[in-house]
Amino acid sequence: MDQSRLSKTELHVHTVGCYHPEDLLYMVRDSYSDVDWNRFGFLDRYESVFGVRPDPIAMFERALATGSLDEIREVAVYRWHPGGRFEEFDTKSYFPVAAAGYHLDTDQHQPILAPIVEHHRAEGLTYVEYRNAFAARGQEFKDWHGRYARFLRDASDEEFTARYIIRLDGRHPVSSYMDVRELIDEKPDLSDTIVGVDFSGREIPPKNLAAFYHRIAEDNRLHPGSVVEPVVHIGESFFDLSLESAVRWCHESALYGARRLAHCIALGIDPLVAVGRREGAHQGESAGERMDQIRYDLTHARGLSRCGVGIRERALEEELDRLAGEDPEHLITRPYDEDRLYQVSRRQDYVLDDLCRLGTVIETCPTSNLCIGGVPNVKAHPFPKLYASGVNLAICSDDPGIFGVTLAQEVANVSRWFGLSMEEMARRLGDPWEFRLASQQ
């Protein structure tokens, strides 16, 4: 297996997170003084979170005059540090959003996407699936994503292939998906480029997406020449769930039909580490969620028992009856003890084994998990357990510009952090290109 393949296929990046400092400078080099840098409240957010208010116009003037990107890098890049907060990352993500806003107002997508694509070409990537969101519906939604998809189609050639994943509105998954299907029907020349949909930005209970999964599976059956596959962010941020429910959400997403699962920290993190990240973490969840967990345990009782999870079916049925009269939003608190934590680890094993059976792919984003996924340090990273399980696994970079990494650096970090040779990783992980969406087209 050619080990270099691990660094040539990128399956998980968000366009807004792809801008390295030099890309930002290129994008606004002629317009930085006209950009509304407080668009979407970026300057206000930054001052509130970091205690200083940047002056982007002065920063870009000095960068152009001196060639130094240090000031831009200070504002644009989020490095992992103990005690890092998602709020810090989220604030920095609005810097490229504000920078791109000037061009978006005039529907100019070339200045926005060209720096990203050229940066990836220069890195040596040969295949990238870009994810993008737009908070609109109907014709505006279709026009917006149509322009993005067309640029990526035209940017592709024999040496570089760009594909497009559209984020849907999780509040209206089916109707939002239908906008995508209409776009492809109206613009069949984009059918090879638009390969997937996801729900990045928030984790949605898999049961709430049941109708969506059914509809997309039926459409793909009826339209094999324009397949659109579902991918989801799941098991990344789950402090308001029990560990059992977070593991279940990953499994249910795959069972419903998600082709790839992003992050899945819940399947690899040591349960003892997970509950220690915050005071009272994972001890409470809604009565409705607890009922869903009981139903899951009863359905999967045989498989869970084989993996060492103690399933007392009669007791669970009685608990389900008691909860039936509760307000589904009522908070139920169930503290963890040593035995319960042990059984969570066995639940992880059960789900990982079944993901192997299903052929589901996990997109693991090592640096992102440290920076914003609540993983406290490299030693606690979920990657080793995911890697040892045999599940299909692709190393990805998520928001490489904001995290200041490339895919090659992510692969090298994994090798160094976990003592794995590149040759061994190549044998175990295979070619991530095989996991690309709509690969049957």
Secondary structure as GFF3:
##gff-version 3
##sequence-region A 1 441
A	DSSP	three_ten_helix	3	7	.	.	.	ID=ss1
A	DSSP	beta_strand	9	14	.	.	.	ID=ss2
A	DSSP	three_ten_helix	15	17	.	.	.	ID=ss3
A	DSSP	alpha_helix	21	28	.	.	.	ID=ss4
A	DSSP	three_ten_helix	39	41	.	.	.	ID=ss5
A	DSSP	alpha_helix	42	50	.	.	.	ID=ss6
A	DSSP	alpha_helix	56	66	.	.	.	ID=ss7
A	DSSP	alpha_helix	70	76	.	.	.	ID=ss8
A	DSSP	alpha_helix	86	104	.	.	.	ID=ss9
A	DSSP	alpha_helix	110	123	.	.	.	ID=ss10
A	DSSP	beta_strand	127	132	.	.	.	ID=ss11
A	DSSP	alpha_helix	138	155	.	.	.	ID=ss12
A	DSSP	beta_strand	161	167	.	.	.	ID=ss13
A	DSSP	alpha_helix	173	186	.	.	.	ID=ss14
A	DSSP	three_ten_helix	188	190	.	.	.	ID=ss15
A	DSSP	beta_strand	194	198	.	.	.	ID=ss16
A	DSSP	three_ten_helix	206	209	.	.	.	ID=ss17
A	DSSP	alpha_helix	210	222	.	.	.	ID=ss18
A	DSSP	beta_strand	229	234	.	.	.	ID=ss19
A	DSSP	alpha_helix	243	256	.	.	.	ID=ss20
A	DSSP	beta_strand	260	263	.	.	.	ID=ss21
A	DSSP	alpha_helix	265	268	.	.	.	ID=ss22
A	DSSP	alpha_helix	271	275	.	.	.	ID=ss23
A	DSSP	beta_strand	284	286	.	.	.	ID=ss24
A	DSSP	alpha_helix	287	299	.	.	.	ID=ss25
A	DSSP	alpha_helix	301	306	.	.	.	ID=ss26
A	DSSP	alpha_helix	313	323	.	.	.	ID=ss27
A	DSSP	beta_strand	331	333	.	.	.	ID=ss28
A	DSSP	alpha_helix	338	358	.	.	.	ID=ss29
A	DSSP	beta_strand	361	364	.	.	.	ID=ss30
A	DSSP	alpha_helix	366	371	.	.	.	ID=ss31
A	DSSP	three_ten_helix	378	380	.	.	.	ID=ss32
A	DSSP	alpha_helix	383	389	.	.	.	ID=ss33
A	DSSP	beta_strand	392	395	.	.	.	ID=ss34
A	DSSP	alpha_helix	400	403	.	.	.	ID=ss35
A	DSSP	alpha_helix	407	417	.	.	.	ID=ss36
A	DSSP	alpha_helix	422	429	.	.	.	ID=ss37
A	DSSP	three_ten_helix	432	435	.	.	.	ID=ss38
###
